[in-house]
Amino acid sequence: MAKKTNPHTGSLFEDFLKEEGIHEEVQAAAVKKVLAVKLEQAMKENNLSKKAMADRMQTSRSQLDRLLDPDNEAVTLQTMSRAAAAVGLSLEIHLS
């Protein structure tokens, strides 16, 4: 009996995602999750409650909750930038 080999063995996970047609979707989800985690960390470092953070961003607490939800990818660049500024950070986007 011949041993079956996995055609993806030794390839990059990124290549697999591209072959499956989900690379951009997975990458966007990962970026959003990192953003949510970094913002929450910055809020803790600055001793900011969600209410105080929402006030600094001049937005609602529910909007902030959507921003901090790592699974909610529907966030504008403007909202991300305001959130970063509210905790003394800047949003940088790089294309590669």
PAZA-411281 format. One record per residue (C-alpha): residue number from 1; residue in three letters; chain; x, z, y negated. Coordinates in Angstrom, 3 decimals, always signed. Last residue first. Example, Ala and Ser with C-alpha at 12.3 -4.5 7.8 and 13.67 -1.06 7.14 Angstrom:
PAZA-411281
KEMAR    nr   rest   kette          u          w          v
KEMAR     2    SER       A    +13.670     +7.140     +1.060
KEMAR     1    ALA       A    +12.300     +7.800     +4.500
This chain:
PAZA-411281
KEMAR    nr   rest   kette          u          w          v
KEMAR    96    SER       A     +3.059     +1.355    -45.068
KEMAR    95    LEU       A     +0.705     +2.434    -47.808
KEMAR    94    HIS       A     +1.304     +5.802    -49.412
KEMAR    93    ILE       A     -1.255     +8.051    -51.022
KEMAR    92    GLU       A     -0.309    +11.150    -52.981
KEMAR    91    LEU       A     -2.771    +13.841    -53.971
KEMAR    90    SER       A     -1.346    +16.467    -56.273
KEMAR    89    LEU       A     -1.252    +20.207    -55.801
KEMAR    88    GLY       A     -2.076    +23.147    -58.063
KEMAR    87    VAL       A     -5.055    +24.424    -56.074
KEMAR    86    ALA       A     -7.723    +22.788    -58.250
KEMAR    85    ALA       A     -5.527    +19.695    -58.603
KEMAR    84    ALA       A     -5.739    +19.056    -54.856
KEMAR    83    ALA       A     -9.512    +19.446    -54.895
KEMAR    82    ARG       A     -9.870    +17.099    -57.864
KEMAR    81    SER       A     -7.724    +14.476    -56.063
KEMAR    80    MET       A     -9.747    +14.742    -52.859
KEMAR    79    THR       A    -12.984    +14.376    -54.820
KEMAR    78    GLN       A    -11.667    +11.306    -56.654
KEMAR    77    LEU       A    -10.425     +9.793    -53.410
KEMAR    76    THR       A    -13.959    +10.007    -52.089
KEMAR    75    VAL       A    -14.998    +11.963    -49.016
KEMAR    74    ALA       A    -17.001    +10.580    -46.103
KEMAR    73    GLU       A    -14.653    +11.615    -43.290
KEMAR    72    ASN       A    -16.582    +14.716    -42.261
KEMAR    71    ASP       A    -14.919    +15.987    -39.078
KEMAR    70    PRO       A    -12.352    +18.192    -40.823
KEMAR    69    ASP       A    -15.117    +19.927    -42.807
KEMAR    68    LEU       A    -13.288    +21.170    -45.921
KEMAR    67    LEU       A    -14.605    +18.324    -48.075
KEMAR    66    ARG       A    -18.129    +18.749    -46.738
KEMAR    65    ASP       A    -17.950    +22.492    -47.462
KEMAR    64    LEU       A    -16.727    +21.691    -50.980
KEMAR    63    GLN       A    -19.781    +19.497    -51.553
KEMAR    62    SER       A    -21.997    +22.335    -50.276
KEMAR    61    ARG       A    -20.282    +24.771    -52.666
KEMAR    60    SER       A    -21.191    +22.503    -55.552
KEMAR    59    THR       A    -18.774    +20.781    -57.889
KEMAR    58    GLN       A    -16.777    +21.511    -61.006
KEMAR    57    MET       A    -13.557    +21.494    -58.958
KEMAR    56    ARG       A    -12.574    +24.895    -60.326
KEMAR    55    ASP       A    -16.110    +26.173    -59.691
KEMAR    54    ALA       A    -16.027    +24.833    -56.112
KEMAR    53    MET       A    -12.712    +26.641    -55.554
KEMAR    52    ALA       A    -14.114    +29.881    -56.973
KEMAR    51    LYS       A    -17.178    +29.631    -54.719
KEMAR    50    LYS       A    -15.059    +28.803    -51.684
KEMAR    49    SER       A    -12.939    +31.855    -52.378
KEMAR    48    LEU       A     -9.501    +31.402    -53.849
KEMAR    47    ASN       A     -6.648    +33.786    -53.053
KEMAR    46    ASN       A     -4.118    +31.157    -54.176
KEMAR    45    GLU       A     -2.329    +31.144    -50.806
KEMAR    44    LYS       A     -5.722    +31.191    -49.068
KEMAR    43    MET       A     -6.960    +28.204    -51.099
KEMAR    42    ALA       A     -3.710    +26.366    -50.399
KEMAR    41    GLN       A     -4.161    +26.903    -46.666
KEMAR    40    GLU       A     -7.771    +25.673    -46.860
KEMAR    39    LEU       A     -6.628    +22.592    -48.762
KEMAR    38    LYS       A     -3.878    +21.864    -46.241
KEMAR    37    VAL       A     -6.289    +22.182    -43.299
KEMAR    36    ALA       A     -8.896    +19.889    -44.862
KEMAR    35    LEU       A     -6.283    +17.271    -45.786
KEMAR    34    VAL       A     -4.779    +17.327    -42.300
KEMAR    33    LYS       A     -8.226    +16.788    -40.768
KEMAR    32    LYS       A     -8.965    +13.937    -43.179
KEMAR    31    VAL       A     -5.663    +12.215    -42.341
KEMAR    30    ALA       A     -6.357    +12.523    -38.606
KEMAR    29    ALA       A     -9.844    +11.039    -38.968
KEMAR    28    ALA       A     -8.464     +8.112    -40.988
KEMAR    27    GLN       A     -5.786     +7.473    -38.337
KEMAR    26    VAL       A     -8.323     +7.522    -35.530
KEMAR    25    GLU       A    -10.566     +5.019    -37.312
KEMAR    24    GLU       A     -7.649     +2.783    -38.282
KEMAR    23    HIS       A     -6.291     +2.677    -34.727
KEMAR    22    ILE       A     -9.624     +2.137    -32.987
KEMAR    21    GLY       A     -9.392     -1.475    -31.803
KEMAR    20    GLU       A     -8.466     -0.524    -28.237
KEMAR    19    GLU       A     -5.255     -2.540    -28.473
KEMAR    18    LYS       A     -4.494     -0.834    -31.800
KEMAR    17    LEU       A     -5.025     +2.609    -30.268
KEMAR    16    PHE       A     -2.717     +1.707    -27.373
KEMAR    15    ASP       A     -0.022     +0.503    -29.751
KEMAR    14    GLU       A     -0.253     +3.798    -31.659
KEMAR    13    PHE       A     +0.174     +5.678    -28.392
KEMAR    12    LEU       A     +3.496     +3.897    -28.029
KEMAR    11    SER       A     +4.360     +2.185    -24.791
KEMAR    10    GLY       A     +6.394     +3.678    -21.957
KEMAR     9    THR       A     +3.518     +3.619    -19.504
KEMAR     8    HIS       A     +0.679     +1.587    -20.994
KEMAR     7    PRO       A     +0.394     -0.903    -18.124
KEMAR     6    ASN       A     -0.042     +2.021    -15.693
KEMAR     5    THR       A     +1.495     +1.188    -12.389
KEMAR     4    LYS       A     -0.293     +0.847     -9.101
KEMAR     3    LYS       A     +1.807     +1.567     -6.006
KEMAR     2    ALA       A     +1.461     -1.057     -3.344
KEMAR     1    MET       A     +0.000     +0.000     +0.000
